[in-house]
Amino acid sequence: MTSPNDSPGPDQRGGLIHVAAAALIDDRDRVLLARRPVDAHQGGLWEFPGGKLENGESVAEALRRELREELGIVLQRHRPLIRVHHHYADRSVLLDVHRVTAWQGQPVGRQGQPLAWVLPEELNDYPMPAADVPIVSALRLPPVYLITPPKIADQTGFLRALERSVADGIRLVQLRLFDIDDATLLQIGRAACALCHAGQARVLLNGSPETAAAIGADGVHLNSRGLYLHRQRPIAATRLLAASCHSPQDLARAGGLGADFALLSPVLPTRSHPDADPLGWERFASWVDDATLPVFALGGMHSDLIDTAWRHGAQGIAGIRGLWTDEPTG
């Protein structure tokens, strides 16, 4: 099966410029930026290296050629990160961005362009074209988003399982707790945030911005109803905002609110919603292709599906049962 990220280019429909771009990540987790020539479109701004697809080229072929021509390196290992559609006043672009983690050679600006290795949290210090902004969001997010079980039978067991999940590598958590009183929510929420932060994981509360702040969460996750309750972003830009989506309209709404990322579901059949009509990967990819923010696949997900999710335009996978560590490993 050919994925959306492997289609030949260039795509000139309606003047659309199809670009292959690379987010090169070094062993210190820094990403490489290149500065555009002053006299070019969006001149003087920083960007992710890459260039237009030539006739008949796949994204991978264009990426390999551009990195050789621009930086003098040979591409070795990469995978899809995000596809970005953006409309400027004078042109429209489609950025096919790949995360590159292995290459041969030392990157140099072969066309005289200045280069900079930048940590993800420092990318806002480098002015970029508007089309590159969603790439920054994608680079700051991990490939897995854990959702906690909504009901707790045993607080100690819940926190122990959450701690194990973080120890197993989870770095982004949605705290989704239902049917408990406010005092218990504050107690468990604060404990959950503390142990997640100790393990370098960030936490979003599926709840109100006020409660999220009270427990020390890193942001808020809006459910599909909450997505339409706000006319503007309900929390500061320094905190994370996510949203649950089930349609292209939901994804557009999340982008309009300035959400940092979204969930789109259900992709595959699930035990919790047996009557739901799953999207399937092709419809998921089609809807995500028009989104303006990173999107996690939700519904029937487990770790073996992460490569499939990437091939269909996802930031990664999200889930409860397939990701929650109930029992000690090892």
N, C-alpha and C positions, 0 to 999 in steps of 0.2 A: 504493500500500500504506500502510495506517495503522500507524504505529509504536507501541510500547507507551507512548511519551511523549506521544502525541497523543490518547489516549482521553478521552472526556468524563467528567466527574465530577458529583457526588462519588461515591466508592465507599464505600457504607455497609454492605457485607457484613460481618456479625459485628461491627458497631460500628466498622469501620475508618474513620479520618478521613483523607481524601485532601487533601494540602497541596501547593501550588505554591510553591517557594522559589527565591530568586535569590542567586547569588554574583556580585555586581557587582564587576568588576575595573577599576581605574582605570589611567591611563597610567604609574603607578609600580608596577604589579603588586600594589597593595594591594586587599584585599577589604573590603566594607562589612558591619559587624555592627550589629545593633540590640538593645537591652536590653529584655527582657520586663517588663511591669508586675509589681510585687511581689506583687499579689494574683491573678495569673494562674497557670494550670498551668505548672510549672517557672519560677515567678516569680523575677525578679531575674537570671536567666541571660541570656547573650548568644546570639543566634541569627542565622540568615540571613533577611533580610526575605521575607515572603510570607504566605500564608493559605489557608484552605480553599477548595476548588473549590465553586462554586455549581452547582445543577442545570443540566445541559446544557452546561456550560463545558468547553472543552479546557484542557489545562495552559497553553498559550500565552495563551489568553484570560484565564484566571485570573491569570497572571503579569502581564499588561499592566494588568489592573484593580487588582491589589494594589499594584503599584509606583506607580501613579497616586494611589491612596488613601493609602498609607502614607508615600510619599516625595516625591510631587509631580513625578514624572518620567515621560517617555514612552519606552516600550521601543522600541529600534530594531534591535539585533542580539543574538541569543542562540542557544545550542545546548544540547542535553542534556549534563549532567555526570554525574549518578548518581541512581539511585532507591534509596531506603532504606526498608525495612520495619523497624519497631521496636515492641516490645510493652512498654508500661509496666504497672505494677500495675493501673491504673484505665482504661487505654485503649490502643488500637493505632493507629499512624499509618503512612501511606505518604507519604514526602516525594519529590516529583518536583522535582529540583533542576536548574536551568539555569544555565550560565555566561553572564553578561551582560557584553558588552564595549562596547556603544554605547547611549546613551540621550540624550534631550533634557531639559535642565533640570539644576538643582543639587539633589541629594538633601537633604531636610530631614525631621526627625521630625515629620510633620504631626499625629500623635496624641500628641505630647509625649514620645516615646521617645528616649532618648539614642542617638547614633550614634557609631561609631568606625571609622576606616580602619586596617586592620591588615595587616602583611606576613604572608605564609603561615607563615613560620618563627616568628612570634610569636603564632599563634592559640591555642597552649596556655596562654597567659597570661590568656585570657578564658574563664571557666567557661561551659560550654554544656550543653544537654540531651544525654542519651546518644544520642539519635537523630541528632544533628548530627556526631558524631565521625567517621563514615566520609566525610562531606563534606570535612572537614579533610584526610584522607588523599588524597582525589581532587584537591584543589586543589594539593597539594604534588607531584603526579606530572605528568610531561609526557604528551602524547598518543601517543608512540611509544616502544617498548621494543626496542632492538636486541639481537639474540642473535648472538654471534660464531660463525663456522664452527667446528665441534668439532675439526677436524684442521688442523694447520699444516704446510704443506710448506716455507714460507720465513718465518722469524721476522721478518726485515726487511720483507718484503712485507705480512705480517699487520699489523704495527704501523703501517705507512704507510697501509694501507687503513682501519684503525681511526681514525687521526688525521684522515683525509679525511672519514670518516663524522661524526665530532664537529664538524669544521669546517662540514659541511653542515647542522648543527642538531641532531644527536642529543644528548640530555641524560640518557639512562638506558640503561645497557649491562649485559647479562648476559654475563659472561666464562665461556664454556662450552668448556673445553679437555680433550680426552680423549687417552688413549694416549701420554702423555708422562711422564717421570720427575719426581719431586718437585723436584729441583734446577732443572730446566728450567721447571716450572710456576711456581716462585717467581720465577725470573728474568723470564719473560714477564709474569707477573701484576703484578709491581712496575712494570715498564715501562708496561704497559697502564693501570694505575691512575694513574700519574704523568701520562701524556699526556691521559687523560680529565679528570683534575682540572684540568689547565692549561686545558682547554676548557670548564670549568664543567659537566662531565658526571659523574654518579654511577655507580658500578660495583658490581654484585652478583656474587659468585662462585658458580657452580654447583659446590659442593664443601663441605668441612667449615668450620665456624665458625673453627677454629684457623688453617687456611690462609688464609681470608678476612682474618683479622686480620693475619697475617704479611705479606701483600702490600699491605696498606693499603686494602682494599676497604671500601665503604660499607655492605655488608651481605651477606646470603646468600640464594641462590635454591635452594629445595628441589625436587628432582625428585619424581616421583610416588611413588617408593619412600621417599625421605627424609621425605616428608610424614607417613608413619605410624611413623617411627622415634622421634619425640619425643613425650613426654607433655605438655610445656609449651614455650613459646617458647624456642628455643635460643640466642638472642642478646639483648643489651640492647635496651630500647625506643628508645634513641637511634640505633640502626642499623636499616637497612631489612631486612625479611624478606618474601620472595616465595615462591610455590609454583606448581608445574605441576599443573593439574587436568584431569580428563577426565570428571567426573560431578558431579551435585549433592552426592553424599556427599563427594567430594574438596573441593568448595568449602566445605561446612560444616566439614570438618576444618581447612581453612586458616583460616577465621574463628575457630574454636575455639582455634587455636594463637596467635592474635593476629597473623597475617600482615598486612602493610601492603597487599598486593595479590596478585592471582593471575593466572595465565594459564589460559585455557580453550581446549582444542583437541581435534581439528582442526575448524575451522569450515568450511573449504572443502577440496576435494581438493588434495593436495600431491604433488610428484614424489618426495619423500623417503619418503612412506608411501602408496604407491598403493593398498594393500589396506585402508586404514583407512576406516571408515564416517564420512564427515563429518557434523557436526551440522546444518549449514545455519543461516541467520540466525534463523529462527523458534525453533528449539530452543535455540540459544544465548541468545536474549533471554529465553526462559522460565526457563532455569536461572539466568541472571544476576539475574533479578528477585528471586529468593529469597536471593541472596548478601548477606553482611554486610560486604563489602569491595569496593574497586574491582577490576574484572576487565578484562584486556586480551584481545582476540581474537587467536588464533594459528592458523595453518594457511591457506596460500594468500593471505596478506596482502601488499598493496603500498599505496603512499601514496594511490592513487586511491580506496581503500576506507575511508578514515578517517571520512568523513561517514556512510557506511552503518553503520560500527561504532558511532558515537555514537547514531544513530537506534535502534539495537537494545540500548542500555544499556551499551555498553562504555566503559571509560576511554579506550581507543584501540586501537591495533594493535601487534602484536609479530611479529617475524620475522627471518629471516636473509637469504635470497636477495633478497627484495623491498626490503630496506632497507640492505644492506651496500654501501658505496661502493668498488667494486674499482678503478675508473679515475678519474683526475682529472676534475673538472667544468670547464666553461668552454671 
